[in-house]
Amino acid sequence: MQEKNKRHIKRPYFTLLLISAIVYFFLAVIWRYFAPLIVAFLILVGVEPGLSKWSGRLGIGRKPMAYISLVLIIVSVALCVWFGLIPYLQGCDFSWCQEILKNPWIQKVVTYLQKHGMGPVAEWSKTAIQISSKILFNIGAYGLSIFLLAGVFTKVKNKMEQQSEGRLILGISQDIISYAKAYLKTQGKLFLIICLICIPVLTISGIQAGWLLGLLAGVLDFFPVFGTGIVLVPTALWQFLEKDYIPGTVCVVLFIVCAVTREFLEPKFLGHATKLPSIGIWISIYAGIQLFGASGIFKGPIGYLLICTIYERVTKKQETSKTS
């Protein structure tokens, strides 16, 4: 009797350990090579109910509706860039760039480059070109995957619904989509909070174009790879070089406040939206960064969500099989 109880106690831990190993292998290995297809599948799982609804109303098949939606998104982005961003940049006053170039510290950097050659600039340019080409390649790969998978998604989904394993994958995909929606809502809330903190403080401190820098800090804070530091730290350095020590100190303090605010509120918002413990979200973000680097900010919570979801579904399936 005691041996049976020990086995019963050990079995959940073994199941949880096995699921954790599978999830880690998925995020570390499979995701690296099949990320475009996986993301395309998740996106189609998320938008499929809306496509079905509108295709029924308009009398258009799901496949043409998916293609039409993708084309509309591409056209909308292109129109926003063409009629919004480009005219805005053309109307901007870039005279402040000349003022920056006249700064004595910048002149010293230019003199150094003239004496020692343009090697550092060439390296930076090469790195920028590599990063840009990689981003463009990934955008093309993800877009093409969505376009190709949209044509056969209905058949794939119908076949998956007929099998228990397929239903499990679809259920997990729905959970990931729910987490993605919660994540976007959380980032939207944090964007508003960061903007409400940065814009008034930078404007009141007398920094030139403070409202624009505050807005830019909020936008870049939406992307964890960048954060507010990419705006506030150079701004602080520039203020110190100009001997404006009070605005520079304000930027440093503001950077610390924004970082602490994000670290405190993000797990709380995500935990509330996903109904997962805030401490679990925070630990998963930290563990994800340690395991996967910058991408661990996304992979950590997704891995935590996958482990919880799969374990819950597996245990429920085992319980129902025992009762039946």
C-alpha positions as CSV (number, residue, x, y, z in Angstrom):
1,M,0.0,0.0,0.0
2,Q,2.8,2.4,0.9
3,E,4.6,1.5,-2.4
4,K,1.5,2.4,-4.4
5,N,1.2,5.8,-2.6
6,K,4.9,6.5,-3.3
7,R,4.4,5.7,-7.0
8,H,1.3,7.9,-7.0
9,I,3.3,10.8,-5.6
10,K,6.3,10.3,-7.9
11,R,4.2,10.0,-11.1
12,P,3.0,13.7,-11.2
13,Y,6.5,14.9,-10.7
14,F,7.8,12.7,-13.4
15,T,5.1,13.8,-15.8
16,L,5.9,17.5,-15.0
17,L,9.6,16.9,-15.5
18,L,9.0,15.2,-18.8
19,I,6.7,18.0,-20.0
20,S,9.2,20.6,-19.0
21,A,12.0,18.8,-21.0
22,I,9.7,18.5,-24.1
23,V,8.8,22.2,-23.8
24,Y,12.5,23.2,-23.5
25,F,13.4,21.1,-26.5
26,F,10.6,22.7,-28.5
27,L,11.6,26.3,-27.6
28,A,15.4,25.7,-27.9
29,V,15.6,23.5,-31.0
30,I,12.3,23.1,-33.0
31,W,11.4,26.8,-32.7
32,R,14.7,27.8,-34.2
33,Y,14.1,26.0,-37.5
34,F,10.3,26.1,-37.8
35,A,9.4,29.5,-36.2
36,P,7.8,30.9,-39.4
37,L,5.5,28.0,-39.7
38,I,4.6,27.8,-36.0
39,V,3.9,31.6,-35.9
40,A,1.8,31.4,-39.1
41,F,-0.2,28.5,-37.6
42,L,-0.8,30.4,-34.4
43,I,-1.9,33.5,-36.2
44,L,-4.3,31.5,-38.4
45,V,-5.7,29.8,-35.3
46,G,-6.3,33.2,-33.8
47,V,-7.9,34.9,-36.8
48,E,-9.8,31.8,-38.1
49,P,-13.0,32.5,-36.1
50,G,-13.1,36.1,-37.4
51,L,-12.4,34.9,-41.0
52,S,-15.2,32.4,-40.7
53,K,-17.6,35.0,-39.4
54,W,-16.8,37.5,-42.2
55,S,-16.6,35.0,-45.0
56,G,-20.1,33.8,-44.0
57,R,-21.5,37.3,-44.0
58,L,-19.9,38.3,-47.3
59,G,-20.4,34.9,-49.0
60,I,-16.7,34.4,-49.6
61,G,-14.7,31.3,-49.0
62,R,-12.2,31.1,-46.1
63,K,-9.2,30.8,-48.4
64,P,-10.0,33.8,-50.5
65,M,-10.9,35.7,-47.4
66,A,-7.5,34.9,-45.8
67,Y,-5.7,36.2,-48.9
68,I,-7.9,39.3,-49.1
69,S,-7.1,40.0,-45.4
70,L,-3.4,39.6,-45.9
71,V,-3.4,41.9,-48.9
72,L,-5.4,44.5,-47.0
73,I,-2.9,44.4,-44.2
74,I,0.1,44.9,-46.5
75,V,-1.7,47.7,-48.4
76,S,-2.6,49.4,-45.2
77,V,0.9,49.4,-43.9
78,A,2.3,50.6,-47.2
79,L,-0.2,53.5,-47.3
80,C,0.6,54.5,-43.7
81,V,4.3,54.6,-44.6
82,W,3.8,56.4,-47.9
83,F,1.2,59.0,-46.8
84,G,2.1,59.2,-43.1
85,L,5.7,58.6,-42.2
86,I,7.4,59.9,-45.4
87,P,5.5,63.3,-45.4
88,Y,6.2,63.6,-41.7
89,L,10.0,63.1,-42.2
90,Q,10.0,65.5,-45.1
91,G,8.4,68.2,-42.9
92,C,10.7,67.7,-39.9
93,D,13.3,70.2,-39.1
94,F,16.7,68.5,-38.8
95,S,18.7,71.6,-38.0
96,W,19.4,70.1,-34.6
97,C,21.6,67.5,-36.3
98,Q,23.9,70.3,-37.4
99,E,24.0,71.6,-33.8
100,I,25.0,68.1,-32.6
101,L,27.8,67.9,-35.2
102,K,29.2,71.3,-34.0
103,N,29.6,69.9,-30.5
104,P,33.3,69.8,-29.4
105,W,33.0,66.1,-28.4
106,I,31.5,65.1,-31.7
107,Q,34.3,67.1,-33.5
108,K,36.9,65.1,-31.5
109,V,35.3,61.8,-32.6
110,V,35.2,63.0,-36.3
111,T,38.9,64.0,-36.0
112,Y,39.8,60.7,-34.5
113,L,38.1,58.8,-37.4
114,Q,39.8,61.0,-39.9
115,K,43.2,60.2,-38.4
116,H,42.7,56.5,-37.8
117,G,40.6,55.7,-40.8
118,M,36.9,54.7,-41.1
119,G,37.4,51.2,-39.8
120,P,34.9,51.5,-36.9
121,V,32.3,53.2,-39.1
122,A,32.7,50.4,-41.7
123,E,32.2,47.8,-39.0
124,W,29.1,49.5,-37.7
125,S,27.7,49.8,-41.2
126,K,28.4,46.2,-41.9
127,T,26.6,45.2,-38.7
128,A,23.7,47.4,-39.5
129,I,23.4,45.9,-43.0
130,Q,23.5,42.4,-41.6
131,I,20.8,43.1,-39.0
132,S,18.6,44.9,-41.5
133,S,18.9,42.1,-44.0
134,K,18.1,39.5,-41.3
135,I,15.0,41.5,-40.3
136,L,13.8,41.8,-43.9
137,F,14.4,38.0,-44.5
138,N,12.4,37.1,-41.4
139,I,9.6,39.4,-42.4
140,G,9.5,37.7,-45.9
141,A,9.7,34.2,-44.3
142,Y,6.9,34.9,-41.9
143,G,4.7,36.5,-44.5
144,L,5.2,33.7,-47.1
145,S,4.5,31.1,-44.4
146,I,1.2,32.8,-43.5
147,F,0.3,33.1,-47.2
148,L,1.1,29.4,-48.0
149,L,-0.5,28.0,-44.9
150,A,-3.7,30.0,-45.3
151,G,-4.6,27.9,-48.4
152,V,-4.5,24.6,-46.6
153,F,-5.3,25.6,-43.0
154,T,-9.0,24.6,-43.1
155,K,-8.2,21.1,-44.2
156,V,-5.3,20.8,-41.6
157,K,-7.6,22.0,-38.8
158,N,-10.4,19.6,-39.7
159,K,-8.0,16.7,-39.7
160,M,-6.6,17.7,-36.3
161,E,-10.1,18.0,-34.8
162,Q,-10.7,14.4,-35.6
163,Q,-7.7,13.2,-33.5
164,S,-7.2,13.6,-29.8
165,E,-3.6,14.7,-30.2
166,G,-4.7,17.3,-32.8
167,R,-7.4,18.6,-30.4
168,L,-4.7,18.9,-27.7
169,I,-2.4,21.0,-30.0
170,L,-5.3,23.2,-31.1
171,G,-6.3,23.8,-27.4
172,I,-2.7,24.6,-26.5
173,S,-2.5,27.0,-29.5
174,Q,-5.7,28.8,-28.3
175,D,-4.0,29.2,-24.9
176,I,-0.9,30.7,-26.5
177,I,-3.1,33.1,-28.6
178,S,-4.9,34.1,-25.4
179,Y,-1.5,34.8,-23.8
180,A,-0.4,36.8,-26.9
181,K,-3.5,39.0,-26.6
182,A,-2.9,39.5,-22.9
183,Y,0.7,40.4,-23.6
184,L,-0.3,43.0,-26.2
185,K,-2.8,44.5,-23.8
186,T,-0.2,44.6,-21.1
187,Q,2.3,46.3,-23.4
188,G,-0.3,48.8,-24.4
189,K,-1.0,49.7,-20.7
190,L,2.7,49.9,-20.0
191,F,3.2,52.2,-23.1
192,L,0.6,54.6,-21.8
193,I,2.1,54.6,-18.3
194,I,5.7,55.1,-19.6
195,C,4.5,57.9,-21.9
196,L,2.6,59.6,-19.0
197,I,5.7,59.4,-16.9
198,C,8.3,60.5,-19.5
199,I,6.6,63.1,-21.6
200,P,5.7,65.5,-18.7
201,V,9.0,65.0,-16.9
202,L,11.2,65.5,-20.0
203,T,9.1,68.5,-21.1
204,I,9.2,70.2,-17.7
205,S,13.0,69.6,-17.3
206,G,13.6,71.8,-20.4
207,I,15.0,69.1,-22.7
208,Q,14.6,70.0,-26.4
209,A,11.8,68.0,-28.0
210,G,11.1,66.4,-24.6
211,W,7.6,65.3,-25.6
212,L,8.9,63.6,-28.7
213,L,11.7,61.8,-26.7
214,G,9.1,60.7,-24.1
215,L,6.8,59.3,-26.8
216,L,9.8,57.6,-28.4
217,A,10.8,56.1,-25.1
218,G,7.3,54.7,-24.7
219,V,7.3,53.2,-28.2
220,L,10.7,51.6,-27.8
221,D,9.8,50.3,-24.3
222,F,7.1,48.2,-26.1
223,F,10.0,46.2,-27.6
224,P,11.9,44.5,-24.8
225,V,15.2,44.3,-26.8
226,F,15.3,48.2,-26.8
227,G,13.6,49.6,-23.8
228,T,13.6,53.2,-22.6
229,G,17.3,53.1,-22.0
230,I,18.0,53.5,-25.7
231,V,16.4,56.9,-25.5
232,L,17.0,58.1,-22.0
233,V,20.7,57.0,-21.6
234,P,22.0,58.8,-24.7
235,T,19.9,61.9,-23.8
236,A,21.4,61.9,-20.3
237,L,24.9,61.6,-21.8
238,W,24.2,64.4,-24.2
239,Q,22.9,66.7,-21.4
240,F,26.1,66.0,-19.3
241,L,28.3,66.8,-22.3
242,E,26.4,70.1,-22.7
243,K,27.0,70.7,-19.0
244,D,23.2,70.6,-18.3
245,Y,23.6,68.4,-15.2
246,I,20.1,68.7,-13.8
247,P,18.3,67.5,-17.0
248,G,20.9,64.8,-17.3
249,T,20.3,63.6,-13.8
250,V,16.6,63.7,-14.4
251,C,17.0,61.4,-17.4
252,V,19.0,58.9,-15.3
253,V,16.5,58.9,-12.5
254,L,13.7,58.6,-15.1
255,F,15.3,55.6,-16.7
256,I,15.5,53.9,-13.3
257,V,11.9,54.7,-12.5
258,C,10.7,53.3,-15.9
259,A,12.7,50.1,-15.5
260,V,11.4,49.5,-12.0
261,T,7.8,50.3,-13.1
262,R,8.0,47.8,-16.0
263,E,9.6,45.1,-13.8
264,F,6.9,45.5,-11.2
265,L,3.8,46.0,-13.3
266,E,4.4,43.7,-16.3
267,P,4.2,40.4,-14.3
268,K,1.2,41.7,-12.4
269,F,-0.7,42.7,-15.5
270,L,0.1,39.5,-17.3
271,G,-0.8,37.4,-14.2
272,H,-4.1,39.1,-13.9
273,A,-4.9,38.7,-17.7
274,T,-3.7,35.1,-18.0
275,K,-4.8,34.0,-14.5
276,L,-1.3,32.7,-13.8
277,P,0.6,33.7,-10.6
278,S,2.5,36.9,-11.0
279,I,5.5,35.4,-9.3
280,G,5.5,32.5,-11.8
281,I,5.4,35.0,-14.7
282,W,8.3,37.0,-13.2
283,I,10.4,33.8,-12.6
284,S,9.6,32.6,-16.1
285,I,10.8,35.9,-17.6
286,Y,14.1,35.7,-15.6
287,A,14.6,32.0,-16.4
288,G,13.8,32.7,-20.1
289,I,16.4,35.4,-20.3
290,Q,19.0,33.1,-18.7
291,L,18.2,30.2,-21.0
292,F,17.4,32.0,-24.4
293,G,18.9,35.5,-24.1
294,A,16.7,38.5,-25.1
295,S,14.1,36.2,-26.8
296,G,13.6,34.6,-23.4
297,I,11.4,37.6,-22.5
298,F,8.8,35.9,-24.8
299,K,9.9,32.3,-24.6
300,G,10.0,32.2,-20.8
301,P,6.4,33.0,-20.2
302,I,5.3,31.0,-23.2
303,G,7.2,28.0,-21.9
304,Y,5.6,28.4,-18.4
305,L,2.2,28.7,-20.1
306,L,2.9,25.5,-22.2
307,I,4.0,23.5,-19.1
308,C,0.9,24.5,-17.1
309,T,-1.5,23.9,-20.0
310,I,-0.1,20.6,-21.1
311,Y,0.2,19.3,-17.6
312,E,-3.4,20.3,-16.8
313,R,-4.8,18.7,-20.0
314,V,-2.7,15.5,-19.5
315,T,-3.8,15.1,-15.9
316,K,-7.4,15.7,-16.8
317,K,-7.2,13.1,-19.6
318,Q,-5.7,10.6,-17.2
319,E,-8.4,11.2,-14.6
320,T,-11.2,10.8,-17.2
321,S,-9.6,7.6,-18.4
322,K,-9.5,6.2,-14.9
323,T,-13.1,7.1,-14.1
324,S,-14.3,5.6,-17.4
